[in-house]
Amino acid sequence: MNEPRAAHSAVDLSLRTLDAASTGGAQVPGYDLSARRVGIVHFGVGGFHRAHQALYLDRLMNGGLALDWAICGVGLMPHDAAMRDALTAQDGLYTLVEKSPDGRRDARVVGSLAEYLFAPDQPEAVLARLTDPAVRIVSLTVTEGGYNYNPRTGEFLAETPAVAADLAADFTADSGAGAFPTTTFGYITEALRRRRAAGTAPFTVMSCDNIQGNGHLARTVFTAFAELKDPDLGAWIGEHVAFPNSMVDRITPVTTDADRAAVEAEYGIADRWPVVCEDYIQWVLEDDFPAGRPPFEEAGVQVVDDVEPYELMKLRLLNATHQAMAYTGYLAGYRYAHEAAQDPLFAEFFAQYMRREAEPTLKPVPGIDLAAYQAKLLERFSNEQVRDTLARLCAESSDRIPTWLVPVIVQNLHDGGASAGRSVALSAAIVASWARYAEGVDEAAAPIDVVDRLKDRVMAAAARQDDDELAFLRDAELFGELVESEEFARHYAAALRSFKTVGSRATLEALRDSGWTGLA
């Protein structure tokens, strides 16, 4: 661990200031940055990617490995211009601060991100990089919504406006000025078309998003897009392009101005966009890379034949429990994850959900003690050094709840529900807490800024709850046929009534008093 010390004056982070940056206690790259060669293009360069995949590559490079696997980051959305500006000014460098629960901090400057391209301004440069034979992996952290699919049916949503526009556009060389993709589907498909035409081997598409079977889903949606664009190309992609599954894990909150100030004060580095995260990290990766890959296992990645047991464990225990924490905690007045996790009542609710409802749906996980894993999660959630916000956990619920929690409910009901000892009461309470949160006003009558791609739809459903207590559940795209389950609907309605009348804390107290068996 590098102990930070106060710096007399901060240096603006860049290649030319690395020596000065190292004097403040942060570790800097121990490899020749000029020797890096891009081998990976990554869509969705945010805090998580920079705390996770980019760090693993930086570890390899510091060990003298994988210098030909440096990353070219790509931003597609207008808001990605801010990341472009920050990283370009810093030659792709940034400071990563890992925070332990006991207050220890470990800072390092990461150098594995060699280039950043902003697609709206540099579309041909993005395509040129994607068609470079040296690029053998294209990776993704585009969030659950970025896969443009119905989470209930798995259907690719071809009529989404941006996707439909890319399907209609002609990206071939003689198509004229301005005919460039705007979506990941458009860029990846067009790059694969060009590689095929040039006789260049296809790259591997590696999803690093929190979705069960993320590689399988990526194959489904990218192949579906390509088949609509060009059936022959779609068939070729389905046959020749690899889409490995992966499970990724590291709690990484949104960077704040306070984080920037702390990096400057403690390490003497003026960093436009540092990253802070917990000290825990995990990556389980399916070994399916026909075009080659970095030696990830040398950096601590678990390279396995079957990712599914690990990903189900993580999605249904960590991610779904984050949703259990998000709305109940926010409604009760908490604003940080550690505040809710350190409250014994809330912590017991999270633990009971994991043990009673999530764990029974899991397959055996090689090398993992599930009880110890759950205890570790509660410890991680309680890490007040990370200061993960509940607002972050509450965001984009219409992508998260159907992906992480609804499968738990469906499986428990399918396996017999309460009659077979498989409860859905606590899962129902989690969904009900989201429905209450989506009303847009907290228990202190303060407005809630609901952040969701389906904001208008979910808030409109929540507004009808006084007249129809199951209104929120009637969205089949989000909940499938759960509204038709008498058992689930009964538990959900009872919990929603409680959240609306007595509030979050009293609802959890009532659940505890029931022996965590429900309020119905």
Secondary structure, DSSP 4 states (H G I P E B T S, - for coil): -PPP---SS-EE-SGGGHHHHGGGT-B---S-GGG--EEEEEE--SHHHHHTHHHHHHHHHHTT--GGGEEEEEE-SGGGHHHHHHHHHTTT-EEEEEE-TTS-EEEEEE--EEEEEETTT-HHHHHHHHH-TT--EEEE---GGGG-B-TTT--B-TTSHHHHHHHHS--STTS-TT----SHHHHHHHHHHHHHHHTPPPPEEEE-SSSTTHHHHHHHHHHHHHHHH-HHHHHHHHHH-----EEEE---PPP-HHHHHHHHHHH-EE-SS-EEEES--EEEEE---TT----GGGGT-EEES--HHHHHHIIIIIIHHHHHHHHHHHHTT--BHHHHHTSHHHHHHHHHIIIIIIGGGPPP-TT--HHHHHHHHHHHHT-TTT--BHHHHHTTHHHHIIIIIHHHHHHHHHTTGGGGT---HHHHHHHHHHHHHTTSB-TTS-B-----TTHHHHHHHHHTTTT-TTGGGG-HHHHTTGGG-HHHHHHHHHHHHHHHHT-HHHHHHHHHHTTSS---
